[in-house]
């Protein structure tokens, strides 16, 4: 059997074999895991994970796979060793989403799963507010994030102090907060929403409060797009997603002219004049469901780059045009980062218990609403509604 000696971080020798992977010198009962750069694409790794390449062969090149495969193999084995599950958002790169993610989907699905997870360790392959949400809903579990700097431009646009000022200025209106926010922002809100259930949440909370006006923060474009779908009056905050705000109506017109046979799907974080030109609009989960159910011959997803790659894996008969924008925060999450987080049990996400309790109430208020049979979508082409900003 082939052997290769490498040096572990502490200076002890570890031995790799194709069948058993890494084992520590001195008879240690569990492996001593090396740096990711020392993991080798050998016969054992090939036997364990090469079958996964068939899923991603159209979006991961043959040159990349030998670099990815040893890390994927190590992650899969470490998950078993640690009793961990990996939650992977739709914006993860395909080798993460398709090869190591246990639960995949949009932010609503991941929030629901986090509340029900049986494993003791949750690794959030996504940005920081998602890891906080997992910790809030599963406070007894260890929640890890591969990179603590994986933030969100939308989440950073508002603070808990801002929400307290809004609440003081508008005490008669409920505050609906997008899940793309910090735990502190959620804590001072009345209920959370996602892009999937935003219309449902706004209408439900307006009925509960017996009001015709709701404050929806912090995404101004999501608020404006929701306002076009409902008779509820909405006030909002001047925040936006740096990925979706970049798309313009001219982009849609140019794509339509170049690909008249394509279905154009857009995310409701896009500006209203962008969404109005699309054929379909909804959360990333709703987009994926549309492509699966309708099986269009050609599709254009107006959202983050990796979404098209991940949807294409499940829908090989659909041709995807990819005019995507890159989220630099999502792309901080890598296979190596996931491996190191599991190996060292590092980058644990903690939330102040008092803040967590309050935030859990606003999240639970959302999760307690009836679940639709299919992912909701937005009707495109509606008149754009003027949505004022709160004055604080």
C-alpha positions as CSV (number, residue, x, y, z in Angstrom):
1,X,0.0,0.0,0.0
2,X,1.3,3.4,-0.9
3,X,2.4,5.6,2.0
4,X,3.3,9.3,2.3
5,X,4.7,10.9,5.5
6,X,3.8,14.6,6.1
7,X,4.3,16.8,9.2
8,X,1.3,17.6,11.4
9,X,0.9,21.1,12.8
10,X,2.3,20.1,16.1
11,X,5.4,18.5,14.5
12,X,4.3,14.9,14.8
13,X,4.4,12.6,11.8
14,X,1.2,11.5,10.2
15,X,0.8,8.8,7.6
16,X,-1.6,8.8,4.7
17,X,-2.8,5.7,3.0
18,X,-5.4,5.4,0.2
19,X,-7.8,3.5,2.4
20,X,-7.5,4.9,5.8
21,X,-6.5,8.6,5.2
22,X,-4.6,10.2,8.0
23,X,-3.8,8.7,11.4
24,X,-1.7,10.2,14.1
25,X,1.6,8.7,15.2
26,X,1.5,7.1,18.7
27,X,-1.7,5.2,18.2
28,X,-4.2,8.0,18.4
29,X,-7.7,6.8,18.0
30,X,-8.8,9.7,15.7
31,X,-7.0,11.1,12.7
32,X,-4.6,14.0,12.9
33,X,-5.8,16.2,10.0
34,X,-3.1,18.1,8.1
35,X,-3.2,21.4,6.2
36,X,-5.5,21.3,3.2
37,X,-2.5,21.8,0.9
38,X,-1.2,18.4,2.2
39,X,-4.3,16.4,1.3
40,X,-3.6,14.2,-1.7
41,X,-5.7,13.0,-4.6
42,X,-4.9,9.3,-4.3
43,X,-6.7,6.1,-5.1
44,X,-8.6,6.1,-1.8
45,X,-9.9,9.6,-2.4
46,X,-10.9,8.7,-5.9
47,X,-12.8,5.6,-4.7
48,X,-14.7,7.6,-2.0
49,X,-15.6,10.8,-3.9
50,X,-15.1,10.6,-7.6
51,X,-18.7,9.6,-8.1
52,X,-19.6,13.1,-7.0
53,X,-17.9,14.6,-10.0
54,X,-20.7,13.3,-12.3
55,X,-22.9,15.9,-10.6
56,X,-20.7,18.9,-11.2
57,X,-18.8,17.9,-14.4
58,X,-20.5,20.7,-16.4
59,X,-19.6,23.4,-13.9
60,X,-16.3,22.2,-12.5
61,X,-13.5,21.6,-14.9
62,X,-11.4,18.3,-15.0
63,X,-8.4,20.4,-14.0
64,X,-10.1,21.7,-10.8
65,X,-11.4,18.4,-9.6
66,X,-8.1,16.9,-8.4
67,X,-7.7,20.0,-6.2
68,X,-11.2,19.9,-4.8
69,X,-11.6,16.1,-4.3
70,X,-9.2,15.5,-1.4
71,X,-10.7,18.4,0.5
72,X,-14.2,17.2,-0.2
73,X,-13.2,13.7,1.0
74,X,-11.8,15.1,4.2
75,X,-14.8,17.3,4.9
76,X,-17.2,14.3,4.4
77,X,-15.2,12.2,6.8
78,X,-14.8,15.1,9.3
79,X,-18.6,15.6,9.3
80,X,-19.0,12.0,10.5
81,X,-16.3,12.4,13.1
82,X,-17.7,15.7,14.5
83,X,-21.4,14.9,14.2
84,X,-21.9,17.9,11.9
85,X,-24.3,19.0,9.2
86,X,-23.5,21.6,6.6
87,X,-26.1,24.2,5.5
88,X,-25.2,25.5,2.1
89,X,-27.0,28.5,0.6
90,X,-27.9,28.7,-3.1
91,X,-25.1,31.2,-3.7
92,X,-22.3,28.7,-2.7
93,X,-19.9,27.6,-5.4
94,X,-21.0,24.3,-7.0
95,X,-18.3,22.1,-5.4
96,X,-19.6,23.2,-2.0
97,X,-23.3,23.2,-2.8
98,X,-23.3,19.9,-4.6
99,X,-20.6,17.9,-3.0
100,X,-20.5,18.7,0.8
101,X,-23.8,20.5,1.5
102,X,-26.2,18.4,3.5
103,X,-29.1,20.9,3.4
104,X,-29.2,23.3,0.5
105,X,-31.6,26.1,-0.4
106,X,-32.6,29.7,0.2
107,X,-32.5,31.5,3.5
108,X,-36.0,30.5,4.5
109,X,-35.3,26.8,4.0
110,X,-32.0,27.0,5.9
111,X,-33.7,28.8,8.8
112,X,-36.3,26.1,9.0
113,X,-33.7,23.4,8.9
114,X,-31.6,25.1,11.5
115,X,-34.5,25.0,13.9
116,X,-34.9,21.3,13.4
117,X,-31.3,20.1,13.0
118,X,-30.5,16.9,14.9
119,X,-26.7,17.2,14.7
120,X,-24.7,18.7,17.5
121,X,-22.6,20.9,15.1
122,X,-23.9,23.1,12.3
123,X,-21.5,24.5,9.7
124,X,-23.0,27.5,7.9
125,X,-21.8,27.7,4.3
126,X,-23.2,31.1,3.8
127,X,-22.7,34.6,5.4
128,X,-22.6,35.6,9.0
129,X,-26.3,36.6,9.5
130,X,-27.2,33.1,8.4
131,X,-24.9,31.5,11.0
132,X,-26.4,33.8,13.7
133,X,-29.9,32.7,12.6
134,X,-28.8,29.1,13.0
135,X,-27.4,29.8,16.5
136,X,-30.5,31.7,17.6
137,X,-32.8,28.9,16.5
138,X,-30.5,26.1,17.9
139,X,-28.8,27.7,20.9
140,X,-27.7,24.4,22.3
141,X,-25.7,23.5,19.2
142,X,-22.2,24.5,18.1
143,X,-22.5,26.7,15.0
144,X,-19.4,27.3,12.9
145,X,-18.8,29.6,10.0
146,X,-15.7,29.1,7.8
147,X,-14.9,32.8,7.6
148,X,-16.0,35.3,10.3
149,X,-15.5,38.1,7.7
150,X,-18.3,36.7,5.4
151,X,-20.6,39.6,5.9
152,X,-23.4,41.2,3.9
153,X,-23.8,44.8,2.5
154,X,-27.5,44.7,3.3
155,X,-27.1,43.5,6.9
156,X,-24.4,46.2,7.5
157,X,-26.8,48.9,6.3
158,X,-28.8,49.0,9.6
159,X,-28.1,48.5,13.3
160,X,-30.2,47.6,16.4
161,X,-30.0,51.2,17.5
162,X,-31.5,52.3,14.2
163,X,-34.5,49.9,14.7
164,X,-35.0,51.2,18.2
165,X,-35.2,54.8,16.8
166,X,-37.7,53.6,14.2
167,X,-39.8,51.9,16.8
168,X,-39.9,55.0,18.9
169,X,-40.8,57.2,16.0
170,X,-43.5,54.9,14.7
171,X,-45.0,53.0,17.7
172,X,-48.2,52.1,15.9
173,X,-46.7,50.3,13.0
174,X,-45.2,46.8,13.1
175,X,-41.6,46.3,12.0
176,X,-41.0,43.5,9.5
177,X,-37.3,42.8,9.2
178,X,-35.6,40.9,6.4
179,X,-33.6,37.9,7.7
180,X,-30.5,39.5,5.9
181,X,-29.8,41.4,9.1
182,X,-27.9,41.0,12.4
183,X,-29.3,39.3,15.5
184,X,-29.5,42.7,17.2
185,X,-31.7,44.1,14.4
186,X,-34.0,41.0,14.5
187,X,-34.2,41.4,18.3
188,X,-35.8,44.8,18.1
189,X,-38.2,43.9,15.3
190,X,-41.7,42.4,15.5
191,X,-41.4,39.7,12.9
192,X,-38.9,38.5,10.3
193,X,-39.4,37.7,6.6
194,X,-37.5,36.2,3.7
195,X,-37.8,37.1,0.0
196,X,-39.9,33.9,-0.3
197,X,-42.5,34.8,2.3
198,X,-42.3,38.6,2.4
199,X,-45.8,39.4,1.0
200,X,-47.3,36.8,3.3
201,X,-45.6,38.2,6.4
202,X,-46.5,41.8,5.6
203,X,-50.2,40.9,5.1
204,X,-50.3,38.7,8.2
205,X,-48.7,41.2,10.6
206,X,-50.9,44.1,9.2
207,X,-53.9,42.0,10.1
208,X,-52.5,41.1,13.5
209,X,-51.9,44.8,14.3
210,X,-55.1,46.0,12.6
211,X,-53.2,48.5,10.6
212,X,-52.9,49.4,6.9
213,X,-49.2,50.4,7.2
214,X,-46.2,48.3,7.9
215,X,-42.5,49.2,8.2
216,X,-40.3,46.9,6.1
217,X,-36.5,47.0,6.6
218,X,-33.8,47.2,5.5
219,X,-34.0,46.4,1.8
220,X,-35.7,49.3,-0.1
221,X,-36.1,47.3,-3.3
222,X,-37.7,44.3,-1.7
223,X,-40.0,46.7,0.2
224,X,-41.0,48.4,-3.1
225,X,-41.5,45.1,-4.9
226,X,-43.6,43.8,-2.0
227,X,-45.7,47.0,-2.0
228,X,-46.6,46.3,-5.7
229,X,-48.0,42.9,-4.7
230,X,-50.3,44.0,-1.8
231,X,-52.6,46.8,-0.7
232,X,-50.7,47.3,2.5
233,X,-48.8,50.6,2.7
234,X,-45.1,50.2,3.4
235,X,-42.4,52.4,4.8
236,X,-38.8,51.3,4.3
237,X,-35.1,51.9,5.0
238,X,-32.4,52.9,2.5
239,X,-30.6,49.6,2.3
240,X,-29.8,47.3,-0.6
241,X,-27.9,44.2,-1.8
242,X,-24.7,45.1,-3.6
243,X,-25.2,42.2,-6.0
244,X,-28.8,42.8,-7.0
245,X,-28.8,46.6,-7.1
246,X,-26.3,46.5,-9.9
247,X,-28.7,45.1,-12.4
248,X,-30.4,47.7,-14.6
249,X,-33.5,47.8,-16.9
250,X,-31.1,48.2,-19.8
251,X,-29.4,44.9,-18.8
252,X,-32.8,43.1,-19.1
253,X,-33.6,44.8,-22.4
254,X,-30.2,43.8,-23.9
255,X,-30.6,40.2,-22.7
256,X,-34.1,40.0,-24.1
257,X,-32.8,41.3,-27.5
258,X,-29.9,38.9,-27.5
259,X,-31.9,35.8,-26.3
260,X,-35.5,36.2,-27.3
261,X,-36.1,32.5,-26.6
262,X,-35.0,32.7,-23.0
263,X,-37.1,33.0,-19.8
264,X,-35.8,35.8,-17.6
265,X,-36.1,35.2,-13.8
266,X,-35.2,37.8,-11.3
267,X,-34.8,38.2,-7.5
268,X,-37.0,40.7,-5.6
269,X,-33.9,42.4,-4.2
270,X,-33.5,43.9,-7.7
271,X,-34.8,47.4,-8.4
272,X,-38.5,47.4,-9.3
273,X,-37.9,48.5,-12.9
274,X,-35.7,45.4,-13.3
275,X,-38.2,43.0,-11.8
276,X,-41.0,44.6,-13.9
277,X,-39.2,43.5,-17.1
278,X,-38.7,39.9,-16.0
279,X,-40.9,36.9,-16.9
280,X,-40.8,35.5,-13.3
281,X,-39.6,36.9,-10.0
282,X,-39.1,35.2,-6.7
283,X,-36.6,33.9,-4.1
284,X,-33.7,31.7,-5.1
285,X,-35.8,28.8,-4.0
286,X,-38.7,29.9,-6.2
287,X,-36.4,30.4,-9.1
288,X,-35.0,26.9,-8.8
289,X,-38.5,25.4,-8.4
290,X,-39.7,27.3,-11.6
291,X,-36.8,25.9,-13.7
292,X,-37.5,22.4,-12.4
293,X,-41.2,22.5,-12.9
294,X,-41.4,24.5,-16.2
295,X,-38.2,23.0,-17.8
296,X,-37.5,26.1,-20.1
297,X,-35.1,25.4,-23.0
298,X,-33.1,28.5,-22.0
299,X,-33.1,30.6,-18.8
300,X,-31.5,33.7,-17.5
301,X,-31.2,34.1,-13.7
302,X,-30.8,37.7,-12.6
303,X,-29.0,37.0,-9.3
304,X,-25.7,35.9,-7.9
305,X,-23.2,34.0,-10.0
306,X,-23.3,30.6,-8.5
307,X,-27.0,30.3,-8.6
308,X,-27.1,29.4,-12.3
309,X,-24.4,26.8,-11.8
310,X,-26.2,25.1,-9.0
311,X,-29.6,25.1,-10.7
312,X,-28.1,23.8,-13.9
313,X,-26.8,20.7,-12.1
314,X,-30.4,19.6,-11.5
315,X,-31.6,20.8,-14.9
316,X,-29.1,19.7,-17.5
317,X,-31.6,20.1,-20.4
318,X,-31.9,23.9,-19.8
319,X,-29.3,26.2,-21.2
320,X,-28.3,29.0,-18.8
321,X,-27.2,32.4,-19.9
322,X,-25.2,33.8,-17.0
323,X,-25.2,37.6,-16.7
324,X,-24.5,37.3,-13.0
325,X,-22.9,39.5,-10.4
326,X,-20.5,38.1,-7.9
327,X,-21.1,38.4,-4.1
328,X,-17.7,38.9,-2.6
329,X,-19.0,37.9,0.9
330,X,-20.4,34.5,-0.2
331,X,-17.2,33.8,-2.0
332,X,-15.2,34.0,1.2
333,X,-16.6,30.6,2.0
334,X,-14.4,27.9,0.4
335,X,-13.8,24.2,0.7
336,X,-10.6,24.8,2.6
337,X,-12.4,27.1,5.0
338,X,-15.1,24.5,5.7
339,X,-12.4,21.9,6.2
340,X,-10.4,24.0,8.6
341,X,-13.5,25.0,10.6
342,X,-14.4,21.4,11.1
343,X,-10.8,20.2,11.7
344,X,-10.2,22.9,14.4
345,X,-13.8,23.5,15.5
346,X,-13.1,27.2,15.0
347,X,-15.0,30.3,14.1
348,X,-17.8,29.5,16.5
349,X,-20.7,31.9,16.3
350,X,-22.1,33.1,19.6
351,X,-25.1,35.4,20.2
352,X,-25.8,37.3,23.4
353,X,-28.5,35.2,25.2
354,X,-30.7,38.3,25.8
355,X,-30.5,39.4,22.2
356,X,-30.9,35.8,21.0
357,X,-34.1,35.4,23.0
358,X,-35.7,38.5,21.5
359,X,-34.5,37.7,18.0
360,X,-35.8,34.1,18.3
361,X,-39.3,35.6,19.0
362,X,-39.3,37.5,15.7
363,X,-37.9,34.6,13.8
364,X,-40.4,32.2,15.4
365,X,-43.3,34.5,14.5
366,X,-42.3,34.1,10.9
367,X,-41.8,30.3,11.1
368,X,-45.2,29.9,12.8
369,X,-47.0,31.2,9.7
370,X,-48.6,28.6,7.4
371,X,-46.2,27.1,5.0
372,X,-47.3,27.4,1.3
373,X,-47.5,24.3,-0.8
374,X,-45.1,25.8,-3.4
375,X,-42.5,28.6,-3.2
376,X,-44.4,31.9,-3.7
377,X,-43.5,34.2,-6.5
378,X,-44.0,37.9,-7.4
379,X,-46.3,39.0,-10.3
380,X,-44.0,40.9,-12.7
381,X,-45.1,43.9,-14.8
382,X,-47.1,45.6,-12.0
383,X,-47.0,49.3,-11.5
384,X,-44.1,50.5,-9.4
385,X,-45.3,51.9,-6.0
386,X,-43.8,54.9,-4.2
387,X,-42.5,53.6,-0.9
388,X,-41.4,56.4,1.5
389,X,-38.4,56.0,3.8
390,X,-38.8,56.2,7.6
391,X,-37.7,59.5,9.1
392,X,-35.5,59.0,12.2
